[in-house]
């Protein structure tokens, strides 16, 4: 068995990560209530960016290992 992930496996991991991020983002947005300020939204999106940047997927994708 090969140790390299298949395209489908990578896709499934990406979809799972996306779903997790979306669930967290929506939960945090709902917790903020009806009126969300620009600063609150900026902080929320920065948090999502930091989660993505700190993930192994970001490093995997940007390191060209998949090529």
N, C-alpha and C positions, 0 to 999 in steps of 0.2 A: 504494500500500500504506500502511496506517495505521501510525503509530508507536506507538499504544497497544497494549499486549499484550492478547491475548484471554484470556478466563477459563481456557481450556484450557492456554494457555502458562504462565500464572501458577501454575495447579495443578501442572503438570509440574515447574516450578522448585521449588515448595514440596515436592513429593514427593522430588525429587532431594536437596534440602537435608536433609530429614528422614532419608532413607536414609543420607546421609553422617554426620550426627550420631549416628544409632543405631549405625552401624558403629564409629565412634570410641569411643562410650561403652561398647559391649560389649567392645571390645578393651582399653580401659583397665580395665574391671572384671575381666576375665579375668587381666590382668597383676597385679592386686592379690592374687590367690589366693583360697583358700576363705573365710578369715575376714576380713571387711571391717568396719572399725570405723565408728562413726557419724561420726567426724571425717573419715575417708577418703571416705566416701560424700558427706558435705556438701561437701568440697572438689571432688569429681568433679562433682557437680550444679551447683556454683557455676561451674565451668569451662564446663559446657555452657551455662548461662545467659549467661555473658559472650560466648561464641561467637555465640549467637543475638542478643544485644543489639548486638554489634558488626557484625553482618551487614547487608548492604544490604536484605535482606528485612524485617528488623525495622523499619528506617526507612521502607521502602515501605509496609508495612502500617499503621504507626502514623501516617503522615502523611496518610492519607485520600486518597491519590492514586488509589486504585482506585475511588473512589466516583464 
